[in-house]
Amino acid sequence: MKKILSVLLALTMVLALAACGGSSAPAATEAAAPAATEAAAPAATEAAAPAEEAGSTITVGFAQVGHESDWRTANTKNYQEVFSADNGYDLVFVDCDNDNAVQIEAVRTSIQQGVDYIILAPIQSAGWESVLQEAKDAGIPVIVADRQVDADASMYDAFIGTDCEVEGELAGKWLAEYLNGAEANILVIEGSVGSSAAIGRTDGFNAIAAEHPEWTILDSQSGDFTQTGGQEVMESFIKSYNGKFNVVVCQNDNEAYGAMDAMDAAGITYGVDGDVIIISYDATHDGLKYTLEGKINCNVECNPIQAAYVDTIIKQMEAGEEFATYTLVEDQAFVAPGIESAYATTMTQEVLDGRAY
Ligand code: GZL
């Protein structure tokens, strides 16, 4: 394990933009990461002391959310491919099983082990200040990935992820375009309570809904980003609102699969030829397969291929080079065949075959 130099981070600018539930005003600039295969251009602003020994193994403690969804599986696979021994890493990976206490303990263990870097994909946004201070006191850089923490950006060294509030807005804008003034009675299956992904998608969608008095959000419950959760919430919704709703917003694909199962069992039709419009998030392979089949009307992407950006930042820190403190992985949306949209790409088999995950 490489001895850790006291890393002198001269913050000259911190980019603390709203993302996945954040609400701070946008900072001067951001490093928009174009496609998942290109390293983000460093917007930078950091200079770290060069690593003591070039070529030594870099030990990284990664506290991952869990294994709750297809998206998470793709995200984990991407990190395990990039943070390999051949690429100079010893990855200490912890699947925190969607348990916030386990995740806090996993980060503390990494600090005690004296890893070189910590990657944190926070299950919940709140409650990270003291642990981040402990990492700072130990001189261990922390990179927040995928989801946001509520702590000030000065409490960690970089963020790489998507903007879930923008994703929520995109879903709302598409629905407004698709309904074209028609009434909507909406049920929402939210993601994990307290996660910046659920908060952001909810806030973003609700901001658009507020512009449409012809829309009513009948109910909104957490399905915890799981298929079981999506089915259970949809079953409960059907008991309360059968025949009264025409839109279901699922905050990830696995929840959408569960909701589809519940509606199938109740004889409720959905998709482009059904009574209920389904909006989903993640645009994973199966989610886009259902979108191509017309079962999901609109699927808003959240790109899980993020590890290369983190690898680049760590290597830049190791070399004492400037690095991006805020990297936004760009998203897009997809719609079922037959739907033309200014906000989304119409699905084809070619689009599906060309996807990276
Ligand atoms: C979004 C990510 C969410 C996905 C879910 O950035 O954190 O967590 O949308 C996953 O599928 O469980």
Residues whose N, C-alpha, C, O or C-beta is under 5 A from the ligand:
A	BS01	GZL	E68 S69 W71 R72 D146 R147 A197 F225 Q251 N252 D282 C302
